[in-house]
Amino acid sequence: MAATPAISALESAGIDHIVHRYTHDRRHADYGAEAVEVMGERLGVEPGQIFKTLVVDLGDRRLGVTVLPVPQQLSLKAAAKAFGVPKAVMAQAAAVTRATGYVLGGVSPVGQKTALPVVVDSSVRQWDRVLTSAGKRGLEIELAPADLIAVTSATVADIAA
C-alpha cells in the first residue's frame, strides 16, 4: 500500500510512528467508533488514546482542525475560543475534502493539502502514545503526543465538551 500524505509527512520529519491497518467495514458509519473497537481490541489501547480529527469553519472562509479523543464531543464554543474567533461551526464535507485532501472518516491532522491551524485537546498529554487517522479509512498512525503537536504546529487546549 502506498504511503498517505500523513505517513510521508511523518517520515520526512523523521518522526517515530507505527502504522496500523484494519479492514474498514463500509456498513460502519461511525469511523471513530470503528477505530476504537478494532484498535482497542487489537492493541489493548484505551478509547481515549484514539483521537479523531474534526474540521471546523471559523468564518471568513477559514477552516481549523480539531483533534480530540473519539469518545468525547467537541465543544464548538471552546474550539472557537482556542482559535481566537467568536464562533465555530462544523465544516461542510466538500470543504473538508478540498482543504485537507482527505475524505471524511480518513481525515488526518498530519500531511494535509492546505496547512490549517490545529488545536489538540489537552487530554493528549496524559498518554505516552496516541493513535489518529493516517489519512485513509482503516489506517491509523501511532505516535507520541509531543510529536503529533510538533508536526502539526498545534495549540493544546481544552476543546472537549
Secondary structure, DSSP 8 states (H G I E B T S, - for coil): ----HHHHHHHHHT---EEEE----TT---HHHHHHHHHHHHH---GGGBEEEEEEEEETTEEEEEEEETTS-B-HHHHHHHHT-S--EE--HHHHHHHHS--TT---SSS-SS---EEEEGGGGG-S-EEEEEEETTEEEEE-HHHHHHHHT-EEE--B-
